Amino acid sequence: MESTKGWSTEDFRRQGELVLELLAGFVDRGRRSEGGVVRVRPVDELARAMDLERLITDPGLDDKGLRALIETFLAGATNVHHPSFMAHQISVPHYAAALGDLISGVLANGMSVYEMGPVAGTMEIAVVDWMLSKVGWQPTGRNSDNPPVAGAMPGGGVLTHGGSLANLTAMLAARAAAAPGAWENGTPSDLVVVAPVCAHYSLSRAVAAMGLGTSSLVAAPADHLGRALPDELGACLDRISDNGRRVMAVGVNACATATGLYDPIREIGELCRERGLWFHVDGAHGASALLSDAEAWRLDGIENADSVVWDAHKLLQTSALCAAVLVRDGRRLPGAFRQDAVYVTEGEREIGVDFIPQQFECTKAPLGLKFMLVLALAGEDGLAGNIDRLWENTRDIQSLIADREGFETLCEPESNILCFRCGDDDALQTRVRKRIMHEGEFLLSQADVGGRRWLRMVLMNPLTDVATVDRLLDRIEEIAASQD
Ligand SMILES: Cc1ncc(COP(=O)(O)O)c(C=O)c1O
């Protein structure tokens, strides 16, 4: 077919097949542990390897050029499908999510106003309603085939480009509840947010971005591992009001980014209820345990939250990005943003739902599509089985490390995040991590907890097992013993 607007559907089919073939090979190599996870190289070296300058000045890749470029790109990419990838909270995506990304790349259906993507918007509503049901809340009622129970309060929610934006959205909804005039008049300076110091940095960013300043993020009393202490929280809240400040929200981790530990959600939620405080559960990482019969108890009491953040791109096998902010009371979310943009809204809609009053983004990718495809292909059981396996592997790996001489683990894991160290020297942990990253065979992260530096493992890949980590520990011992 003739080329129109710079590309032809024939090229698309042929080059699409080529790229798909290269991608499938990349996944196969990762799964077979061929090559390393990633050898981190400097920008100039990578730019030269991909010949980026020439691509810009001399465009029009033919099939051979495209193959060469994608091969070089994949050779330098971080392979999360490799069992030795254990560094960051990014899912090992199901191929269904990648198909969703491909479809949305062709469709370019935006998710602010209904007519920009009615089918993808409908999928987003279905995903949000499904997540609400897992939290124990009512559906939004946006799909009349799935109404809330008669007389019950509809829930609310929207998908966002990441958990950071979801946390900001939840804080804006909390602010609207505490200070209804804040959108027009600015954030009252007497408001504070209370959360454990190990809360994800997106919470302090949200507090700072709202004009409160990070000094308005008050540390909730916590134990030596950073877990919130409900028995001491009441006195902390009293001190805040004695000082003439008002609590806008109390946040907890489910689970904490650095340690993977869950805060006591039920006790803190009940305290917030008694005092009429907005209760926020950051489940960006760990809310997915709600799907597991064996692990859901860790989120006991989540239904008492006012807002919950839940990332599908962390533990629901969905490619980045796909996160959700959910609220128990669906009327709370539109308060987060108040905008009369004449070019996008027309007041009451006759058909469908606009997401614009509930989300920060204007143009937003059809995030519901890719997660819906994963859910439809893997099923709830498949997603739950993946979580069970990751949690179980983490426990086995913790035993392996704790039993090995010269190594120590921070604590028993409560999720798929595990901190450990070799020897008793903070600088050694950094040296080990840098060396490992340079070699490229494994990938680890690190965290400072309790005043000490730890190597941090995030087991996102179900193929990462005791044997993989045994090899890693051997290598760490060799690095520790060497002086370079
Ligand atoms: C507990 C928690 N909340 C929020 C976030 C931010 O999520 P995102 O990376 O999707 O912006 C993270 C990311 O690691 C997290 O661990």
The ligand as an SDF file (V2000), in Angstrom:
LIG
                    3D

 16 16  0  0  0  0  0  0  0  0999 V2000
    5.5410    2.5920   48.5810 C   0  0  0  0  0  0  0  0  0  0  0  0
    5.7380    3.3280   47.2780 C   0  0  0  0  0  0  0  0  0  0  0  0
    4.9380    4.3530   46.9730 N   0  0  0  0  0  0  0  0  0  0  0  0
    5.0580    5.0370   45.8350 C   0  0  0  0  0  0  0  0  0  0  0  0
    6.0340    4.7090   44.9140 C   0  0  0  0  0  0  0  0  0  0  0  0
    6.1570    5.5110   43.6380 C   0  0  0  0  0  0  0  0  0  0  0  0
    5.6380    4.7830   42.5930 O   0  0  0  0  0  0  0  0  0  0  0  0
    6.0340    5.1010   41.0690 P   0  0  0  0  0  0  0  0  0  0  0  0
    7.4230    4.6320   40.8940 O   0  0  0  0  0  0  0  0  0  0  0  0
    5.0320    4.3120   40.3010 O   0  0  0  0  0  0  0  0  0  0  0  0
    5.8910    6.5790   40.8690 O   0  0  0  0  0  0  0  0  0  0  0  0
    6.8950    3.6470   45.1840 C   0  0  0  0  0  0  0  0  0  0  0  0
    7.9500    3.2900   44.2180 C   0  0  0  0  0  0  0  0  0  0  0  0
    8.8730    2.6060   44.4690 O   0  0  0  0  0  0  0  0  0  0  0  0
    6.7340    2.9350   46.3920 C   0  0  0  0  0  0  0  0  0  0  0  0
    7.5440    1.9190   46.7070 O   0  0  0  0  0  0  0  0  0  0  0  0
  1  2  1  0
  2  3  1  0
  2 15  2  0
  3  4  2  0
  4  5  1  0
  5  6  1  0
  5 12  2  0
  6  7  1  0
  7  8  1  0
  8  9  2  0
  8 10  1  0
  8 11  1  0
 12 13  1  0
 12 15  1  0
 13 14  2  0
 15 16  1  0
M  END
$$$$
